[in-house]
Amino acid sequence: MTTIDSGAAHPALKPLHAAGLDLRNRLAVAPMTRVSAAPDGTPTRQMAEYYAAFARGGFGLVITEGTYTDDRYSQGYFNQPGIVTDGHVAAWREVTERVHAAGAVTVQQLMHAGALSQGNPYRPGTVGPSAVAPLREMMPEYGGSGPWPVPREMTAADIDEAVAGFVAAAGNSLRAGFDGVEVHAANGYLLDQFLTDYTNRRTDGYGGALIDRLRLTADVVTAIRAGLGPDAVIGVRLSQGKVNDFTYRWPGGARDAEVVFGALAEAGASYLHIASEGRAWIESATLDGGATITALARRVTGLPVIANGGMHDPAQAAEVLEDGHADLLSLGHGALANPDLPRRLESGAALAEFDRRLLEPMATLDNAERHRRERAGAAS
Ligand SMILES: Cc1cc2nc3c(=O)[nH]c(=O)nc-3n(C[C@H](O)[C@H](O)[C@H](O)COP(=O)(O)O)c2cc1C
């Protein structure tokens, strides 16, 4: 349990107008896959309630779980939601209406899993930048097991279709009432596979030097911007670590970071969201030379930046905001343990510790609800 000094308002509770979003505070729910949609990718009532709870709990921004973008190779897990069909759009509209009714803004994370797909009813096999076997094994918490298949190298037509999928999905997100979209270029999924030297061995314009490996992400942002217009909110999520390679760091450190951030700002990104794991954010986000990766992103681009990684620690959260490392904070585990974390921060109430059993044996909403019921039963 962490107790908060309620004497002074926490800096995360200050409103913010940034990236075209009017936010009542600087606390965002990080994107979190819950593998709880219908088999055809339609979000459920249970999901609408799950997202609405964060809004009622005071979060300023609710970012959805990674949502697949096309009916070809983008889907990453069985029961992942999509934003492809009219049925998807209609069901997401219920989510956005409920989140808005509770005072929060909401952005949809758009995801193409690429080689890290472990459940896709649309197509057999996986695709990626090159036919390189992914590291480690599939993730049981999202229903996978055993080694990843070796992906088929994407053709130019596959790449065009993936980009078109992102653009169509982004248009669908806005039709569903989202306030913006976030392109998932982090954590080892398709766009990050292109960015990463050891998964991208291409010799065309999408491989080779860093700026060429970044091209697909930049193309996606440019194409969405062209499709949605100058006022649309288009965030990009990036990370150094990956779900199948936690300790990976960009080989050129701060130099690489400057190239990546600069090119994505130029492509038309509205904000950058830097994912990182762990409570000791200040250490894990520090680049050679001493700057933090998020402060560098702000300096290079002038765009609003979301920091992530253990931001439920009130002292760390205050330091990140007050020392200019980021504009906003996103919370994963801390938000799962405390869907009302902003309200608790306001009132000085204690925060609950995250309990791993919330996501076991799979990260579904059903498992979390069962765990909560069992805990409530044990306590009464
Ligand atoms: C159950 C679960 C699912 C996640 N799914 C996604 C996802 O769909 N997209 C994404 O970018 N990150 C995903 N993440 C990573 C989180 O957004 C976040 O970066 C990570 O949990 C570290 O933040 P924290 O220390 O606040 O938990 C997921 C994390 C968890 C715990």
The ligand as an SDF file (V2000), in Angstrom:
LIG
                    3D

 31 33  0  0  0  0  0  0  0  0999 V2000
   -2.3550   -7.2230  -19.5760 C   0  0  0  0  0  0  0  0  0  0  0  0
   -1.5020   -6.2530  -20.3640 C   0  0  0  0  0  0  0  0  0  0  0  0
   -1.7660   -6.0670  -21.7080 C   0  0  0  0  0  0  0  0  0  0  0  0
   -1.0120   -5.1490  -22.4600 C   0  0  0  0  0  0  0  0  0  0  0  0
   -1.3570   -4.9150  -23.7750 N   0  0  0  0  0  0  0  0  0  0  0  0
   -0.7700   -3.9010  -24.4470 C   0  0  0  0  0  0  0  0  0  0  0  0
   -1.2750   -3.4810  -25.7190 C   0  0  0  0  0  0  0  0  0  0  0  0
   -2.2910   -3.9880  -26.2340 O   0  0  0  0  0  0  0  0  0  0  0  0
   -0.6200   -2.4850  -26.3620 N   0  0  0  0  0  0  0  0  0  0  0  0
    0.4790   -1.8710  -25.8110 C   0  0  0  0  0  0  0  0  0  0  0  0
    1.0500   -0.9620  -26.4330 O   0  0  0  0  0  0  0  0  0  0  0  0
    0.9610   -2.2350  -24.5870 N   0  0  0  0  0  0  0  0  0  0  0  0
    0.3410   -3.1980  -23.8910 C   0  0  0  0  0  0  0  0  0  0  0  0
    0.7610   -3.4980  -22.6150 N   0  0  0  0  0  0  0  0  0  0  0  0
    1.8530   -2.7290  -21.9940 C   0  0  0  0  0  0  0  0  0  0  0  0
    1.2930   -1.5840  -21.1390 C   0  0  0  0  0  0  0  0  0  0  0  0
    0.6160   -0.6260  -21.9520 O   0  0  0  0  0  0  0  0  0  0  0  0
    2.4150   -0.8530  -20.3660 C   0  0  0  0  0  0  0  0  0  0  0  0
    3.3450   -0.3320  -21.2710 O   0  0  0  0  0  0  0  0  0  0  0  0
    3.1350   -1.7650  -19.3690 C   0  0  0  0  0  0  0  0  0  0  0  0
    2.2020   -2.4640  -18.5640 O   0  0  0  0  0  0  0  0  0  0  0  0
    4.0570   -0.9440  -18.4480 C   0  0  0  0  0  0  0  0  0  0  0  0
    3.3240    0.0280  -17.7350 O   0  0  0  0  0  0  0  0  0  0  0  0
    2.9740   -0.1520  -16.1710 P   0  0  0  0  0  0  0  0  0  0  0  0
    4.2760   -0.2200  -15.4450 O   0  0  0  0  0  0  0  0  0  0  0  0
    2.1590    1.0520  -15.8020 O   0  0  0  0  0  0  0  0  0  0  0  0
    2.1790   -1.4220  -16.0520 O   0  0  0  0  0  0  0  0  0  0  0  0
    0.0420   -4.4300  -21.8580 C   0  0  0  0  0  0  0  0  0  0  0  0
    0.3140   -4.6470  -20.4930 C   0  0  0  0  0  0  0  0  0  0  0  0
   -0.4600   -5.5160  -19.7530 C   0  0  0  0  0  0  0  0  0  0  0  0
   -0.1670   -5.6840  -18.2710 C   0  0  0  0  0  0  0  0  0  0  0  0
  1  2  1  0
  2  3  1  0
  2 30  2  0
  3  4  2  0
  4  5  1  0
  4 28  1  0
  5  6  2  0
  6  7  1  0
  6 13  1  0
  7  8  2  0
  7  9  1  0
  9 10  1  0
 10 11  2  0
 10 12  1  0
 12 13  2  0
 13 14  1  0
 14 15  1  0
 14 28  1  0
 15 16  1  0
 16 17  1  0
 16 18  1  0
 18 19  1  0
 18 20  1  0
 20 21  1  0
 20 22  1  0
 22 23  1  0
 23 24  1  0
 24 25  2  0
 24 26  1  0
 24 27  1  0
 28 29  2  0
 29 30  1  0
 30 31  1  0
M  END
$$$$
